[in-house]
Amino acid sequence: MSVTITDDILRAAHIMNNIEKQSEPIPDEFASYEEAAEFWDTHDTTDYLEAFQTVDVQAELRKRHYEVEVDEDIIKELRKRSQRLGIPVSQLVSEMLRKQISRAA
């Protein structure tokens, strides 16, 4: 005989457990992020499933980041140049690559 525990069974068991232990209510507002953190550090979110709702989220990634190995002497020079120009190294490298690619085309 095998038993499959579904989410509904787990949720029902959890609700019954909550009825027995009577969780402290979630405050309507917290005075600070620290106060909220303290509350959730000492309380289990699964004791408050009825307070949460499922939301749909759509995100659009606008930039991608790539990792490329670069020799130490090259990165040192890139850092010097980026500081001199007042721009991030990533921006400097992107501009340099863009120029090189356009020349090659």
N, C-alpha and C positions, 0 to 999 in steps of 0.2 A: 504494500500500500504506500503510495507517495502522496505528499501534501504540497500544494503550491500556495505560497503566501503571496497574495496580491497586494497592491498598494492600498486598495480599499480596506482589506483586512488589517493591514498595518496601521492605517489612519484610524480605523474604528478602535483598535486596541489602544492607540495613543490617546484618543479622546477619552476613553474609559479611564485610562491612567490619570489623565488630567483632572477628570471629575473627582477622583479620589484624592489627589494632592492639592487641588485648588491653587493654581498659579497666581502669583502676584500680577495685578493688571499692569499693562504697559502705560506709562505716563502719557498724557495727551501731548506734552511738550517737554523737552529737555532744556535745561538752562545753558548747556554748553555741549560741545562735542565730547568733552571728557566725561560729562555726566552720562551721556548716551553710551559711550564706550564702557563705562563702569557697569551700567545696567546690563548690557549684552554680554559682558565678560562674566557676569554672575548668573545669567539666565540662559536657558536653552531655547533657541528659536523654534524648535520642534514642539515646545509647549504652547506656542502661539500660532499654530497653523491657520486658525480661523481668522487671524488678523491680517494675513497676507493674501494678496491676489496675484494671479498670473497676468503678466503683461507681455505684449508683443513688442519687440524692439527691432528696429531696422537701423543698421549702421552702414555708413559708406566710408570706406578707407580711402583717403585722399593721397596719402604718401606711402611709399614702401621703403623699407630700410634694408640694405644689403650689407653683408659682412665680406670684406675683401682683405686678404693678407697683404700687408705692405711692409717693406723693409724699414728697419728702424731709422736709417739715415733719411729716407724719403719722408717719413711721417714727421720727423723733427723739422725738416725744411717746410713741409706743408703747414705745420703749426706756426712757424716763424712768419710765413707769408700771410696766413689768415689773421694773425695778431696785427701785423702791419696794416692790413686792409680793413681790420675791424669787422671781419665776418667769420662765421663758424667754419671749421675745417670742412665739414660736409658740403657747405655751399661752395667753397673754393674748389673742391674736387669735382663737384658736379659741373661747375662752369668750365673748368679745365677739360673735362671729358667731352662736354658739349662742343667746345671749340675744336678739339682734336677730331671728333667725329665729323663735324661739318667740313673741315679741311679735307678729310679723306673721301668725302662723298663726291 
